[in-house]
């Protein structure tokens, strides 16, 4: 009977949980709650877990403090979409308890860790919604705390907790009517339960974890090192290790073993930080920030030959870059998230400093947003998520930036993002711009036209796979047999007397001639409005509509 688990077991549980989720990612993706092709919950959660695994692979020791720090950090940096962000917070809470625990953890301590994960996850969401992954983790943790005294060994404790999680998952359609109408359970909850089953497999020894694939698992012989742009915004006083030392080890000695590579990683961690030591007996890639680059090279020569060594003085680089950037820095900048070449160009025409790709089918992570913000040379950066599923990740990015203040303007669609960018004035104060932007997005109505990917009954419509449907940010408002017909029906539902301008943004696969023809039809149907159309190039949606 296994009454306790140690850190090595917890590490294995994380690895197998991530692998099992990746193996079932497509199944989780398929659980769309609306008949719109935006099923990416499994992908978002899997990328979040893989980021945690990537961080975990850099930890040589099996101590709870180090492992938990890296798992928590990796999950946060890779968090994508609401489901990924919530999952990262669940792990953050779990790791906060295990971090300070004894070397051996019993079921009561693990139950407390799950309870902490639930609390942190709920706190991460401004308005928690039941019937989601939150409900599943809450019911599991409540059960775990209540029953840990009864189930004192993990072989009986974890299966019982999973069984309770399955019961919670089965209840999600009753708590969230949209799930019931679509005939599915919550996809985030399915993803979480998949991870929990991976935990159990690791605990029972049913899974081999040596072949878990991560971004760091297979370096390419053609791979190039990064440009160290991450040091640009560092405070000189915070640089502890001056030399960025990078190289490959090739033609490894016949006597070299995988254990020797692990030992090299451990030695490098003793002389610096930001250690990357990955590869196999064919080639090893090494990166370390250290004050003793010669020592790092000497360690490596014990394993094989050096290839492409590079040593850079980060202190001097930082001095030069900071001097240049300080001379060019401005007070305010803008960042937009969008999909589509045309949409991106419009944002740039509106003087948005940087655009990153993201939207309905691929949400950028908190780390992606934070990295993009760091590259904008401004003290304050306004972020336009342009999708309700990206707002939470944008908020999480605030904790990942240095020397910047992020102001998230909660734009739920691209037209709102355009309105916010138009409201920006470099002469206005930060607070004035923020107020003007929020006011501007309140005056915009937006709609999208796409096709249904499943047959269902929702929002009073009997939807068949392939139907053309029109939506606002909340629900389906129109359906038709043709795109033009559906656009006109959707506009008729959305337009009120205050609207004076209608703009159509046509997506990939839509011909400019067809868009022009539709714009003429819209003008004829709504003669009291000015009608315009632009190339958006966005995926998923034939048209995005803006009414102002």
ABEGO torsion letter per residue (X at the ends): XBABBBAAAAAAAAAAAAAAAAAAAAAAAABBABBBBABAAAAAAAAAAAAAAAAAAABABBBAAAAAAAAAAAAAAABBEAAAAAAAAAAAAAAAAAAABBABBBAAAAAAAAAAAAAAAAAABABBBBGBAAAAAAAAAAAAAAAAAABABAAAAAAAAAAAAAAAAAAAAAABAAAAAAGBBBAAAAAAAAAAAAAAAAAAGABBAAABBBAAABBBAABBBBAGAAAAABBAAABABABBBBBBBBGBBAABBAAAAAAAAAAAAAABBGBBBBEBAABBBBBBBBABAAAAAAAAAAAEBBBGBBBBBAAAAAAAAAAAAAAABBABBBBBBBBEAAAAAAAAAAGBABBBBEEAABBBBAAAAAAAAAABBBABBBBBAGBAAAAAAAAAAAAABBGBBBBBBBBABAAAAAAAAAABBAABBAAAAAAAAAAAAAABBBBBBBBBABBBBBGGBBBBBGBBBBBBAABBABBBABAAAAAAAAAAAABBAABABBBBBBBBGBBAAAAAAAAAAAAAABAABBBBBBBAGBBGBABBBBBX
